Amino acid sequence: MWPLDPPELSARSSWETCTSRSRDTATNEDLGTKLRDAADVAERAAKAFRAAAQSRTLHDLRGKEFEIEDIANKKVADIVYGSGMLKGAGREIYDELMAAPEDELCPLCRHSEFTQLDHVMPKATYPALCVAPENLVPVCGICNHTKTDRASADAGEVLLHPYFEHVGTLPWLDAELNRTALDAGRLTYFVNPPGDWDSTLTSRVQYQFDLLDLSRRYSIRANQTLRGIRHHLDLQLGSGGLTGVRTHLLDMATSHLAADPNGWAGVAYRTWAADDDFCQGLFW
C-alpha cells in the first residue's frame, strides 16, 4: 500500500539477460533457443501487465495468456527466474530491484524489513512475467508467505501494486485505545477510508489490511514503543501535567505523520494525544 519508484529496466532486456546462458542440449529440444526466442512474448506480456496494473484490472488477467508456447510453466520459471535471475546473468537485476526501498521497509505492510522478491502475478501461472521488473517487488517474508502464489479474480481482493498505486496522500489509517480488562491501553488499528475512495478501493485496502494482519502487527509495535517511552511520559507529566504530555505526544505525532500520514507510529502518538485519561497519566 506504500509506493515504490518503478524500475527503469525493460522486461525485454531482463528476459534477454536471464536467458542469455540457457543452453541447447541433445535432450532438451533446443530449449535454450526457444526461451531466447520468447523475448517478444515476454515483452508483450509485460505491456499487458502494466496496462492492467495502471487501470486496476489485474484481476482480469488470465494465466493462459502469459504462458510460453510448448514449454511447461514450471520449467520456464525454474530456468529463467531460478537459474537465469537468481543464480545467473540476471543476478544484478535482482540485486538492483532488492535495493529499491530507501527505508528498507516492505511496501505491502510498512512494518517489517524486506527480505525477498515477490512476484505480483505468480511465476507458476504467469511464467512470461517471471523476470519482468514491474512484476517483481521487494517484500518482507511475512507478507510474501501470507500472500501465497495466488492471483485473485476478485477486484476487491487484489493487493495494491507499489509501483503503480499510491493511497498514502490522505490519511486512511486510524486507531483507538482499548479499555477492556484484558487489552487495556493497547491500540486497535483500523482502516478509516477517505470520503472520495470508491467501494472497490476501500475493499482492496481493507482486504490487504486484514490479510496481512496489520492491526495486530501495528498494535505490537505501538505497545513496544509505549513501554520504551513510559518513563519519559512520567517525567513530562510531573513537570507539565496533562498539557506537557499532550504537547510532547502531538509533537511526535506531527513529526511522524509528516513523513508518512499512514504510519503506525504517527497514528499511535496522535491517538494517545487525543485521550485525556492517557495524558493525565493512565499509561497502563
Phi and psi restraints in degrees (value plus and minus 20) as a CYANA .aco file:
   2 TRP   PHI    -129.7   -89.7
   2 TRP   PSI     121.1   161.1
   3 PRO   PHI     -99.3   -59.3
   3 PRO   PSI     132.7   172.7
   4 LEU   PHI    -150.1  -110.1
   4 LEU   PSI     127.0   167.0
   5 ASP   PHI     -86.0   -46.0
   5 ASP   PSI     111.0   151.0
   6 PRO   PHI     -86.4   -46.4
   6 PRO   PSI     127.0   167.0
   7 PRO   PHI     -85.5   -45.5
   7 PRO   PSI     128.6   168.6
   8 GLU   PHI    -110.0   -70.0
   8 GLU   PSI     -39.9     0.1
   9 LEU   PHI     -87.3   -47.3
   9 LEU   PSI     117.7   157.7
  10 SER   PHI     -98.6   -58.6
  10 SER   PSI     135.3   175.3
  11 ALA   PHI     -85.4   -45.4
  11 ALA   PSI     -56.8   -16.8
  12 ARG   PHI     -83.9   -43.9
  12 ARG   PSI     -65.6   -25.6
  13 SER   PHI     -82.2   -42.2
  13 SER   PSI     -61.2   -21.2
  14 SER   PHI     -83.9   -43.9
  14 SER   PSI     -64.4   -24.4
  15 TRP   PHI     -81.9   -41.9
  15 TRP   PSI     -65.5   -25.5
  16 GLU   PHI     -83.5   -43.5
  16 GLU   PSI     -59.4   -19.4
  17 THR   PHI     -85.4   -45.4
  17 THR   PSI     -64.8   -24.8
  18 CYS   PHI     -95.8   -55.8
  18 CYS   PSI     -34.8     5.2
  19 THR   PHI    -127.4   -87.4
  19 THR   PSI     -18.1    21.9
  20 SER   PHI     -83.0   -43.0
  20 SER   PSI     -46.4    -6.4
  21 ARG   PHI    -126.8   -86.8
  21 ARG   PSI     -12.7    27.3
  22 SER   PHI     -88.0   -48.0
  22 SER   PSI     110.4   150.4
  23 ARG   PHI    -124.4   -84.4
  23 ARG   PSI     132.1   172.1
  24 ASP   PHI    -112.7   -72.7
  24 ASP   PSI     113.4   153.4
  25 THR   PHI    -147.4  -107.4
  25 THR   PSI     153.9   193.9
  26 ALA   PHI     -86.9   -46.9
  26 ALA   PSI     -39.6     0.4
  27 THR   PHI    -133.2   -93.2
  27 THR   PSI     -26.7    13.3
  28 ASN   PHI    -123.1   -83.1
  28 ASN   PSI      -9.3    30.7
  29 GLU   PHI      34.9    74.9
  29 GLU   PSI      31.3    71.3
  30 ASP   PHI      38.0    78.0
  30 ASP   PSI      19.0    59.0
  31 LEU   PHI     -80.9   -40.9
  31 LEU   PSI     -60.9   -20.9
  32 GLY   PHI     -79.3   -39.3
  32 GLY   PSI     -65.9   -25.9
  33 THR   PHI     -84.1   -44.1
  33 THR   PSI     -61.9   -21.9
  34 LYS   PHI     -81.7   -41.7
  34 LYS   PSI     -60.5   -20.5
  35 LEU   PHI     -88.5   -48.5
  35 LEU   PSI     -61.9   -21.9
  36 ARG   PHI     -85.0   -45.0
  36 ARG   PSI     -57.0   -17.0
  37 ASP   PHI     -90.9   -50.9
  37 ASP   PSI     -31.4     8.6
  38 ALA   PHI    -106.5   -66.5
  38 ALA   PSI     -10.0    30.0
  39 ALA   PHI     -79.1   -39.1
  39 ALA   PSI     -57.1   -17.1
  40 ASP   PHI     -84.0   -44.0
  40 ASP   PSI     -60.2   -20.2
  41 VAL   PHI     -83.4   -43.4
  41 VAL   PSI     -64.2   -24.2
  42 ALA   PHI     -83.9   -43.9
  42 ALA   PSI     -58.1   -18.1
  43 GLU   PHI     -86.7   -46.7
  43 GLU   PSI     -64.0   -24.0
  44 ARG   PHI     -84.9   -44.9
  44 ARG   PSI     -59.5   -19.5
  45 ALA   PHI     -81.8   -41.8
  45 ALA   PSI     -62.0   -22.0
  46 ALA   PHI     -86.2   -46.2
  46 ALA   PSI     -57.3   -17.3
  47 LYS   PHI     -85.7   -45.7
  47 LYS   PSI     -62.0   -22.0
  48 ALA   PHI     -85.0   -45.0
  48 ALA   PSI     -59.9   -19.9
  49 PHE   PHI     -83.4   -43.4
  49 PHE   PSI     -65.6   -25.6
  50 ARG   PHI     -81.8   -41.8
  50 ARG   PSI     -64.8   -24.8
  51 ALA   PHI     -80.9   -40.9
  51 ALA   PSI     -60.9   -20.9
  52 ALA   PHI     -88.4   -48.4
  52 ALA   PSI     -59.5   -19.5
  53 ALA   PHI     -84.7   -44.7
  53 ALA   PSI     -61.4   -21.4
  54 GLN   PHI     -89.5   -49.5
  54 GLN   PSI     -51.6   -11.6
  55 SER   PHI    -116.1   -76.1
  55 SER   PSI     -14.3    25.7
  56 ARG   PHI      38.0    78.0
  56 ARG   PSI      24.4    64.4
  57 THR   PHI    -145.9  -105.9
  57 THR   PSI      10.8    50.8
  58 LEU   PHI     -79.4   -39.4
  58 LEU   PSI     -47.3    -7.3
  59 HIS   PHI     -87.0   -47.0
  59 HIS   PSI     -35.7     4.3
  60 ASP   PHI    -107.2   -67.2
  60 ASP   PSI     -31.2     8.8
  61 LEU   PHI     -94.2   -54.2
  61 LEU   PSI     117.9   157.9
  62 ARG   PHI    -136.8   -96.8
  62 ARG   PSI     116.3   156.3
  63 GLY   PHI     -77.1   -37.1
  63 GLY   PSI     -54.6   -14.6
  64 LYS   PHI     -77.7   -37.7
  64 LYS   PSI     -47.3    -7.3
  65 GLU   PHI    -103.6   -63.6
  65 GLU   PSI     -21.1    18.9
  66 PHE   PHI    -146.2  -106.2
  66 PHE   PSI       9.2    49.2
  67 GLU   PHI    -120.4   -80.4
  67 GLU   PSI     141.3   181.3
  68 ILE   PHI    -121.1   -81.1
  68 ILE   PSI     101.7   141.7
  69 GLU   PHI     -75.8   -35.8
  69 GLU   PSI     112.9   152.9
  70 ASP   PHI      48.0    88.0
  70 ASP   PSI      -8.8    31.2
  71 ILE   PHI    -147.9  -107.9
  71 ILE   PSI     107.5   147.5
  72 ALA   PHI     -79.7   -39.7
  72 ALA   PSI     122.2   162.2
  73 ASN   PHI     -74.2   -34.2
  73 ASN   PSI     -66.2   -26.2
  74 LYS   PHI     -83.3   -43.3
  74 LYS   PSI     -58.0   -18.0
  75 LYS   PHI     -86.0   -46.0
  75 LYS   PSI     -60.8   -20.8
  76 VAL   PHI     -80.0   -40.0
  76 VAL   PSI     -70.4   -30.4
  77 ALA   PHI     -82.7   -42.7
  77 ALA   PSI     -62.3   -22.3
  78 ASP   PHI     -84.5   -44.5
  78 ASP   PSI     -60.8   -20.8
  79 ILE   PHI    -101.6   -61.6
  79 ILE   PSI     -71.4   -31.4
  80 VAL   PHI     -93.3   -53.3
  80 VAL   PSI     -68.0   -28.0
  81 TYR   PHI    -104.9   -64.9
  81 TYR   PSI     -72.9   -32.9
  82 GLY   PHI     -83.0   -43.0
  82 GLY   PSI     -74.1   -34.1
  83 SER   PHI    -106.5   -66.5
  83 SER   PSI     -58.2   -18.2
  84 GLY   PHI    -100.4   -60.4
  84 GLY   PSI     -57.9   -17.9
  85 MET   PHI    -118.1   -78.1
  85 MET   PSI     -72.3   -32.3
  86 LEU   PHI     -87.9   -47.9
  86 LEU   PSI     -58.2   -18.2
  87 LYS   PHI    -139.2   -99.2
  87 LYS   PSI     -22.5    17.5
  88 GLY   PHI    -140.9  -100.9
  88 GLY   PSI    -165.1  -125.1
  89 ALA   PHI     -85.3   -45.3
  89 ALA   PSI     -40.4    -0.4
  90 GLY   PHI    -108.2   -68.2
  90 GLY   PSI     -12.7    27.3
  91 ARG   PHI     -81.2   -41.2
  91 ARG   PSI     -54.7   -14.7
  92 GLU   PHI     -83.8   -43.8
  92 GLU   PSI     -54.2   -14.2
  93 ILE   PHI     -85.8   -45.8
  93 ILE   PSI     -65.3   -25.3
  94 TYR   PHI     -76.2   -36.2
  94 TYR   PSI     -69.3   -29.3
  95 ASP   PHI     -83.3   -43.3
  95 ASP   PSI     -57.0   -17.0
  96 GLU   PHI     -85.9   -45.9
  96 GLU   PSI     -62.4   -22.4
  97 LEU   PHI     -85.5   -45.5
  97 LEU   PSI     -58.3   -18.3
  98 MET   PHI     -90.5   -50.5
  98 MET   PSI     -38.7     1.3
  99 ALA   PHI    -110.5   -70.5
  99 ALA   PSI     -17.8    22.2
 100 ALA   PHI     -86.1   -46.1
 100 ALA   PSI     -69.6   -29.6
 101 PRO   PHI     -87.9   -47.9
 101 PRO   PSI     101.0   141.0
 102 GLU   PHI     -87.9   -47.9
 102 GLU   PSI     -52.4   -12.4
 103 ASP   PHI    -116.8   -76.8
 103 ASP   PSI     -15.6    24.4
 104 GLU   PHI      44.3    84.3
 104 GLU   PSI       0.4    40.4
 105 LEU   PHI    -125.7   -85.7
 105 LEU   PSI     125.3   165.3
 106 CYS   PHI     -82.1   -42.1
 106 CYS   PSI     109.4   149.4
 107 PRO   PHI     -95.4   -55.4
 107 PRO   PSI     -31.9     8.1
 108 LEU   PHI    -100.3   -60.3
 108 LEU   PSI     -54.1   -14.1
 109 CYS   PHI    -141.9  -101.9
 109 CYS   PSI     -44.7    -4.7
 110 ARG   PHI      29.5    69.5
 110 ARG   PSI      23.4    63.4
 111 HIS   PHI    -145.8  -105.8
 111 HIS   PSI     -65.8   -25.8
 112 SER   PHI    -135.8   -95.8
 112 SER   PSI     139.1   179.1
 113 GLU   PHI     -90.8   -50.8
 113 GLU   PSI     122.9   162.9
 114 PHE   PHI     -96.8   -56.8
 114 PHE   PSI     123.1   163.1
 115 THR   PHI    -156.6  -116.6
 115 THR   PSI     -29.6    10.4
 116 GLN   PHI    -159.4  -119.4
 116 GLN   PSI     140.7   180.7
 117 LEU   PHI    -124.9   -84.9
 117 LEU   PSI      99.2   139.2
 118 ASP   PHI    -119.9   -79.9
 118 ASP   PSI     121.8   161.8
 119 HIS   PHI    -109.2   -69.2
 119 HIS   PSI      96.7   136.7
 120 VAL   PHI     -77.8   -37.8
 120 VAL   PSI     -73.2   -33.2
 121 MET   PHI    -119.6   -79.6
 121 MET   PSI     101.1   141.1
 122 PRO   PHI     -75.0   -35.0
 122 PRO   PSI     117.0   157.0
 123 LYS   PHI     -87.8   -47.8
 123 LYS   PSI     -44.5    -4.5
 124 ALA   PHI     -88.7   -48.7
 124 ALA   PSI     -47.1    -7.1
 125 THR   PHI    -138.1   -98.1
 125 THR   PSI     -29.8    10.2
 126 TYR   PHI    -150.4  -110.4
 126 TYR   PSI      40.9    80.9
 127 PRO   PHI     -82.0   -42.0
 127 PRO   PSI     -47.5    -7.5
 128 ALA   PHI     -86.3   -46.3
 128 ALA   PSI     -35.4     4.6
 129 LEU   PHI    -123.1   -83.1
 129 LEU   PSI      -9.6    30.4
 130 CYS   PHI     -85.7   -45.7
 130 CYS   PSI     -43.9    -3.9
 131 VAL   PHI    -146.1  -106.1
 131 VAL   PSI      -3.4    36.6
 132 ALA   PHI     -89.4   -49.4
 132 ALA   PSI      97.7   137.7
 133 PRO   PHI     -74.3   -34.3
 133 PRO   PSI     -56.4   -16.4
 134 GLU   PHI     -94.6   -54.6
 134 GLU   PSI     -29.6    10.4
 135 ASN   PHI    -115.7   -75.7
 135 ASN   PSI     -18.5    21.5
 136 LEU   PHI    -137.4   -97.4
 136 LEU   PSI     101.3   141.3
 137 VAL   PHI    -149.9  -109.9
 137 VAL   PSI     109.4   149.4
 138 PRO   PHI     -90.7   -50.7
 138 PRO   PSI     106.8   146.8
 139 VAL   PHI    -158.7  -118.7
 139 VAL   PSI     150.8   190.8
 140 CYS   PHI    -103.3   -63.3
 140 CYS   PSI     141.5   181.5
 141 GLY   PHI     -83.9   -43.9
 141 GLY   PSI     -54.7   -14.7
 142 ILE   PHI     -82.3   -42.3
 142 ILE   PSI     -69.0   -29.0
 143 CYS   PHI     -86.4   -46.4
 143 CYS   PSI     -60.9   -20.9
 144 ASN   PHI     -84.7   -44.7
 144 ASN   PSI     -61.6   -21.6
 145 HIS   PHI     -87.6   -47.6
 145 HIS   PSI     -61.2   -21.2
 146 THR   PHI     -89.5   -49.5
 146 THR   PSI     -58.4   -18.4
 147 LYS   PHI     -83.0   -43.0
 147 LYS   PSI     -59.0   -19.0
 148 THR   PHI      41.6    81.6
 148 THR   PSI     156.3   196.3
 149 ASP   PHI    -111.5   -71.5
 149 ASP   PSI      48.1    88.1
 150 ARG   PHI    -156.6  -116.6
 150 ARG   PSI     110.2   150.2
 151 ALA   PHI    -122.6   -82.6
 151 ALA   PSI      99.0   139.0
 152 SER   PHI     -97.9   -57.9
 152 SER   PSI     119.7   159.7
 153 ALA   PHI    -115.0   -75.0
 153 ALA   PSI     -16.5    23.5
 154 ASP   PHI    -119.5   -79.5
 154 ASP   PSI     101.8   141.8
 155 ALA   PHI     -78.0   -38.0
 155 ALA   PSI     -49.2    -9.2
 156 GLY   PHI    -103.9   -63.9
 156 GLY   PSI     -21.7    18.3
 157 GLU   PHI    -143.1  -103.1
 157 GLU   PSI       7.7    47.7
 158 VAL   PHI    -119.2   -79.2
 158 VAL   PSI     102.3   142.3
 159 LEU   PHI     -85.0   -45.0
 159 LEU   PSI     124.8   164.8
 160 LEU   PHI     -88.2   -48.2
 160 LEU   PSI     118.0   158.0
 161 HIS   PHI    -108.7   -68.7
 161 HIS   PSI      97.9   137.9
 162 PRO   PHI     -80.9   -40.9
 162 PRO   PSI     -46.5    -6.5
 163 TYR   PHI     -99.1   -59.1
 163 TYR   PSI     -41.2    -1.2
 164 PHE   PHI    -143.3  -103.3
 164 PHE   PSI     -33.8     6.2
 165 GLU   PHI    -150.5  -110.5
 165 GLU   PSI     115.0   155.0
 166 HIS   PHI    -154.1  -114.1
 166 HIS   PSI      93.5   133.5
 167 VAL   PHI    -132.7   -92.7
 167 VAL   PSI      -4.8    35.2
 168 GLY   PHI    -114.6   -74.6
 168 GLY   PSI     -15.8    24.2
 169 THR   PHI     -94.1   -54.1
 169 THR   PSI     -47.3    -7.3
 170 LEU   PHI    -136.9   -96.9
 170 LEU   PSI     127.1   167.1
 171 PRO   PHI     -84.8   -44.8
 171 PRO   PSI     110.9   150.9
 172 TRP   PHI    -153.3  -113.3
 172 TRP   PSI     -32.9     7.1
 173 LEU   PHI    -114.6   -74.6
 173 LEU   PSI     113.7   153.7
 174 ASP   PHI    -158.9  -118.9
 174 ASP   PSI     151.7   191.7
 175 ALA   PHI    -173.9  -133.9
 175 ALA   PSI     141.9   181.9
 176 GLU   PHI    -161.3  -121.3
 176 GLU   PSI     132.7   172.7
 177 LEU   PHI    -102.3   -62.3
 177 LEU   PSI     111.1   151.1
 178 ASN   PHI    -101.2   -61.2
 178 ASN   PSI     127.9   167.9
 179 ARG   PHI    -149.0  -109.0
 179 ARG   PSI     -13.5    26.5
 180 THR   PHI     -92.7   -52.7
 180 THR   PSI     138.6   178.6
 181 ALA   PHI     -78.5   -38.5
 181 ALA   PSI     -62.8   -22.8
 182 LEU   PHI     -95.3   -55.3
 182 LEU   PSI     -53.5   -13.5
 183 ASP   PHI    -136.4   -96.4
 183 ASP   PSI       0.3    40.3
 184 ALA   PHI     -75.6   -35.6
 184 ALA   PSI     110.0   150.0
 185 GLY   PHI      68.1   108.1
 185 GLY   PSI     -35.6     4.4
 186 ARG   PHI     -99.6   -59.6
 186 ARG   PSI     122.7   162.7
 187 LEU   PHI    -106.5   -66.5
 187 LEU   PSI     120.1   160.1
 188 THR   PHI    -130.8   -90.8
 188 THR   PSI      98.3   138.3
 189 TYR   PHI    -110.9   -70.9
 189 TYR   PSI     127.6   167.6
 190 PHE   PHI    -173.7  -133.7
 190 PHE   PSI     143.3   183.3
 191 VAL   PHI    -106.2   -66.2
 191 VAL   PSI     105.3   145.3
 192 ASN   PHI    -142.7  -102.7
 192 ASN   PSI      65.4   105.4
 193 PRO   PHI     -87.7   -47.7
 193 PRO   PSI     122.8   162.8
 194 PRO   PHI     -81.4   -41.4
 194 PRO   PSI     135.3   175.3
 195 GLY   PHI     -85.0   -45.0
 195 GLY   PSI     -41.0    -1.0
 196 ASP   PHI    -112.4   -72.4
 196 ASP   PSI     -16.7    23.3
 197 TRP   PHI     -95.3   -55.3
 197 TRP   PSI     120.2   160.2
 198 ASP   PHI    -102.8   -62.8
 198 ASP   PSI     151.3   191.3
 199 SER   PHI     -85.3   -45.3
 199 SER   PSI     -53.6   -13.6
 200 THR   PHI     -88.9   -48.9
 200 THR   PSI     -64.8   -24.8
 201 LEU   PHI     -83.0   -43.0
 201 LEU   PSI     -62.4   -22.4
 202 THR   PHI     -79.6   -39.6
 202 THR   PSI     -63.7   -23.7
 203 SER   PHI     -83.9   -43.9
 203 SER   PSI     -59.7   -19.7
 204 ARG   PHI     -86.5   -46.5
 204 ARG   PSI     -64.8   -24.8
 205 VAL   PHI     -84.9   -44.9
 205 VAL   PSI     -63.1   -23.1
 206 GLN   PHI     -83.7   -43.7
 206 GLN   PSI     -60.8   -20.8
 207 TYR   PHI     -83.5   -43.5
 207 TYR   PSI     -65.8   -25.8
 208 GLN   PHI     -84.8   -44.8
 208 GLN   PSI     -60.4   -20.4
 209 PHE   PHI     -80.0   -40.0
 209 PHE   PSI     -65.0   -25.0
 210 ASP   PHI     -93.5   -53.5
 210 ASP   PSI     -65.1   -25.1
 211 LEU   PHI     -78.0   -38.0
 211 LEU   PSI     -63.5   -23.5
 212 LEU   PHI    -108.3   -68.3
 212 LEU   PSI     -14.4    25.6
 213 ASP   PHI      37.8    77.8
 213 ASP   PSI      22.5    62.5
 214 LEU   PHI     -91.2   -51.2
 214 LEU   PSI     -50.1   -10.1
 215 SER   PHI     -80.6   -40.6
 215 SER   PSI     -68.1   -28.1
 216 ARG   PHI     -87.1   -47.1
 216 ARG   PSI     -63.6   -23.6
 217 ARG   PHI     -85.1   -45.1
 217 ARG   PSI     -60.2   -20.2
 218 TYR   PHI     -89.5   -49.5
 218 TYR   PSI     -58.1   -18.1
 219 SER   PHI     -81.7   -41.7
 219 SER   PSI     -60.2   -20.2
 220 ILE   PHI     -82.7   -42.7
 220 ILE   PSI     -64.8   -24.8
 221 ARG   PHI     -82.3   -42.3
 221 ARG   PSI     -63.3   -23.3
 222 ALA   PHI     -83.6   -43.6
 222 ALA   PSI     -60.6   -20.6
 223 ASN   PHI     -85.2   -45.2
 223 ASN   PSI     -58.9   -18.9
 224 GLN   PHI     -83.8   -43.8
 224 GLN   PSI     -61.2   -21.2
 225 THR   PHI     -83.4   -43.4
 225 THR   PSI     -63.6   -23.6
 226 LEU   PHI     -80.6   -40.6
 226 LEU   PSI     -61.2   -21.2
 227 ARG   PHI     -81.0   -41.0
 227 ARG   PSI     -55.4   -15.4
 228 GLY   PHI     -95.7   -55.7
 228 GLY   PSI     -43.1    -3.1
 229 ILE   PHI    -128.7   -88.7
 229 ILE   PSI     -21.3    18.7
 230 ARG   PHI     -78.9   -38.9
 230 ARG   PSI     -60.2   -20.2
 231 HIS   PHI     -81.9   -41.9
 231 HIS   PSI     -61.9   -21.9
 232 HIS   PHI     -86.2   -46.2
 232 HIS   PSI     -57.9   -17.9
 233 LEU   PHI     -84.4   -44.4
 233 LEU   PSI     -57.8   -17.8
 234 ASP   PHI     -81.0   -41.0
 234 ASP   PSI     -60.4   -20.4
 235 LEU   PHI     -86.3   -46.3
 235 LEU   PSI     -61.2   -21.2
 236 GLN   PHI     -82.9   -42.9
 236 GLN   PSI     -61.2   -21.2
 237 LEU   PHI     -84.0   -44.0
 237 LEU   PSI     -61.5   -21.5
 238 GLY   PHI     -87.1   -47.1
 238 GLY   PSI     -53.2   -13.2
 239 SER   PHI    -114.0   -74.0
 239 SER   PSI     -49.8    -9.8
 240 GLY   PHI    -150.9  -110.9
 240 GLY   PSI     -18.8    21.2
 241 GLY   PHI      45.9    85.9
 241 GLY   PSI    -179.4  -139.4
 242 LEU   PHI     -73.9   -33.9
 242 LEU   PSI     -64.1   -24.1
 243 THR   PHI     -82.3   -42.3
 243 THR   PSI     -60.2   -20.2
 244 GLY   PHI     -84.4   -44.4
 244 GLY   PSI     -63.8   -23.8
 245 VAL   PHI     -83.8   -43.8
 245 VAL   PSI     -67.7   -27.7
 246 ARG   PHI     -83.5   -43.5
 246 ARG   PSI     -61.3   -21.3
 247 THR   PHI     -81.1   -41.1
 247 THR   PSI     -63.9   -23.9
 248 HIS   PHI     -81.9   -41.9
 248 HIS   PSI     -67.3   -27.3
 249 LEU   PHI     -83.9   -43.9
 249 LEU   PSI     -60.0   -20.0
 250 LEU   PHI     -86.4   -46.4
 250 LEU   PSI     -57.9   -17.9
 251 ASP   PHI     -81.3   -41.3
 251 ASP   PSI     -64.8   -24.8
 252 MET   PHI     -85.1   -45.1
 252 MET   PSI     -61.0   -21.0
 253 ALA   PHI     -82.3   -42.3
 253 ALA   PSI     -65.5   -25.5
 254 THR   PHI     -80.5   -40.5
 254 THR   PSI     -62.9   -22.9
 255 SER   PHI     -84.1   -44.1
 255 SER   PSI     -68.1   -28.1
 256 HIS   PHI     -86.9   -46.9
 256 HIS   PSI     -62.3   -22.3
 257 LEU   PHI     -91.4   -51.4
 257 LEU   PSI     -44.5    -4.5
 258 ALA   PHI     -86.3   -46.3
 258 ALA   PSI     -54.1   -14.1
 259 ALA   PHI     -99.0   -59.0
 259 ALA   PSI     -54.9   -14.9
 260 ASP   PHI    -176.1  -136.1
 260 ASP   PSI      86.2   126.2
 261 PRO   PHI     -85.3   -45.3
 261 PRO   PSI     -29.9    10.1
 262 ASN   PHI    -145.8  -105.8
 262 ASN   PSI       9.1    49.1
 263 GLY   PHI    -102.4   -62.4
 263 GLY   PSI     123.5   163.5
 264 TRP   PHI     -81.4   -41.4
 264 TRP   PSI     -53.7   -13.7
 265 ALA   PHI     -89.8   -49.8
 265 ALA   PSI     -67.2   -27.2
 266 GLY   PHI     -81.3   -41.3
 266 GLY   PSI     -60.5   -20.5
 267 VAL   PHI     -86.0   -46.0
 267 VAL   PSI     -56.6   -16.6
 268 ALA   PHI     -82.6   -42.6
 268 ALA   PSI     -70.3   -30.3
 269 TYR   PHI     -82.4   -42.4
 269 TYR   PSI     -58.7   -18.7
 270 ARG   PHI     -83.8   -43.8
 270 ARG   PSI     -61.4   -21.4
 271 THR   PHI     -88.4   -48.4
 271 THR   PSI     -63.2   -23.2
 272 TRP   PHI     -81.8   -41.8
 272 TRP   PSI     -62.7   -22.7
 273 ALA   PHI     -84.3   -44.3
 273 ALA   PSI     -49.3    -9.3
 274 ALA   PHI    -101.3   -61.3
 274 ALA   PSI     -29.5    10.5
 275 ASP   PHI    -119.3   -79.3
 275 ASP   PSI      96.1   136.1
 276 ASP   PHI     -81.6   -41.6
 276 ASP   PSI     -65.2   -25.2
 277 ASP   PHI     -79.8   -39.8
 277 ASP   PSI     -62.1   -22.1
 278 PHE   PHI     -81.9   -41.9
 278 PHE   PSI     -68.1   -28.1
 279 CYS   PHI     -89.2   -49.2
 279 CYS   PSI     -36.1     3.9
 280 GLN   PHI    -111.7   -71.7
 280 GLN   PSI     -14.8    25.2
 281 GLY   PHI      96.6   136.6
 281 GLY   PSI     -19.7    20.3
 282 LEU   PHI    -104.6   -64.6
 282 LEU   PSI      54.3    94.3
 283 PHE   PHI    -110.0   -70.0
 283 PHE   PSI     -19.8    20.2
